[in-house]
Amino acid sequence: MKNIKIKKTVYIVFVIVGLFIVQTFASKLGGFIADLFQYAVIDKDGTFMSISVHHIIQMIVALVLIFVISKKSDLEFWLKPRLNKSGILYTTIFAIVILIYVLISYVVGYSLNTIVPYAYELNVANVLGTLGFQLFLSGTSEEILFRAFPITVLGGVIGKDNKKGYAFIIVIASVLFSVAHIQWSLFPVSLTFSWFQLIYAFILGIAYGFTYVKSESIIYPMIMHGLSNFFMVGIGYIFMAVMS
């Protein structure tokens, strides 16, 4: 019995490492392909096109893997839209809470004069491009890769028959999501991260994962993620306009 538990634990660790490798590969491939193109005609300041291509590529990688796994197993990744009262409720509550948090953050930052201006001109192209990316693409791509994919795969390995199973899976997926915000490279060796960003991403990951499991649809976490980023950037633009 003890050997069986050890083997299962090793297998779970192996799967978690595998998920990390897949997510890293998808992100790195997205960045590599995005860097192959020039976007000056559409995006002269480089504010939204490159990152949009990056997210589209990593989303395609995740969708291909999900398609393959779905064909070879009975796992359901809950990608389809689904009208769900819990999903609507949690998304609404999250939107209100995150909006209040962002407003308070900017008011405090404005009062303390700690708001850092954006490194690009706030013209129509930059504002619409960045807000469009944040609202429609950031959450769509990242929730497929960092929520639907790992939570469903881990659910198939660990099992989600009880609340503890759900909680552990959501936490692991949130850790992977948080780690994805660490900037690193091997050539040359470098490692850059912000503790605040890692903790913030982890907390949001818990909220997104919880909603994904309860609603059985990735659509609600996508909306939550998109709104969170939209509020953060959009309200930042408003404060920049006020400060100028």
Residue pairs with C-beta under 8 A, 6 or more apart in sequence:
11 157
12 154
12 157
12 158
15 153
15 154
15 157
16 154
16 172
16 176
19 149
19 150
19 153
19 154
19 176
20 176
20 179
22 61
22 65
22 149
23 145
23 146
23 149
23 150
23 176
23 180
24 180
25 61
26 57
26 58
26 61
26 62
26 145
27 54
27 58
27 145
27 180
29 57
29 58
29 61
30 53
30 54
30 55
30 56
30 57
30 58
30 61
31 54
33 53
33 54
33 57
34 50
34 51
34 53
34 54
34 57
35 50
37 50
37 53
39 46
39 49
39 50
42 49
42 125
43 49
43 50
43 125
43 126
43 129
44 125
45 120
45 121
45 126
46 120
47 120
47 126
47 129
47 130
48 126
48 129
48 130
48 132
48 133
49 129
51 133
52 133
52 137
55 133
55 137
55 138
55 140
55 141
55 142
56 137
56 141
58 141
58 145
59 140
59 141
59 144
59 145
61 145
62 141
62 144
62 145
62 148
62 149
63 144
65 149
66 77
66 79
66 144
66 148
66 149
66 152
69 75
69 77
69 153
70 76
70 77
73 156
75 152
75 153
75 155
75 156
76 152
77 148
77 149
77 152
77 218
78 148
78 152
78 212
78 216
78 217
78 218
79 144
79 148
79 217
79 218
80 217
81 217
81 219
82 215
82 216
82 217
82 219
84 214
84 215
84 216
84 217
84 220
86 211
86 214
86 215
87 211
87 214
87 215
87 217
87 219
87 220
88 220
90 207
90 210
90 211
90 214
90 215
90 220
90 224
91 211
91 220
91 223
91 224
94 207
94 211
94 224
94 227
94 228
95 224
95 227
98 224
98 227
98 228
98 231
99 227
99 231
102 231
102 232
102 235
103 235
106 115
106 235
106 236
106 239
109 115
109 239
110 239
110 242
110 243
115 236
115 239
115 240
115 243
117 240
117 243
118 236
118 237
118 240
120 126
122 237
122 240
122 241
127 237
130 233
131 230
131 233
131 234
131 237
134 226
134 229
134 230
134 232
134 233
134 234
135 226
135 227
135 229
135 230
136 226
138 225
138 226
138 229
139 221
139 222
139 223
139 224
139 225
139 226
139 227
139 228
139 229
140 222
140 226
142 177
142 225
143 208
143 212
143 218
143 221
143 222
143 225
144 218
146 173
146 176
146 177
146 180
146 205
147 173
147 177
147 205
147 208
147 209
147 212
147 218
147 221
148 212
148 218
150 172
150 173
150 176
151 169
151 170
151 173
151 209
151 212
151 213
154 169
154 172
154 173
155 165
155 169
158 165
158 168
158 169
159 165
160 166
160 169
160 213
166 213
169 209
169 213
170 205
170 206
170 209
170 210
170 213
171 206
173 205
173 209
174 201
174 202
174 203
174 205
174 206
174 209
175 202
175 205
177 201
177 202
177 204
177 205
178 198
178 199
178 201
178 202
178 205
179 198
180 201
181 193
181 194
181 197
181 198
181 201
182 191
182 192
182 193
182 198
183 190
183 191
183 192
183 193
184 190
184 191
184 192
204 225
204 228
207 224
208 221
208 224
208 225
209 221
211 220
211 221
211 224
212 218
212 220
212 221
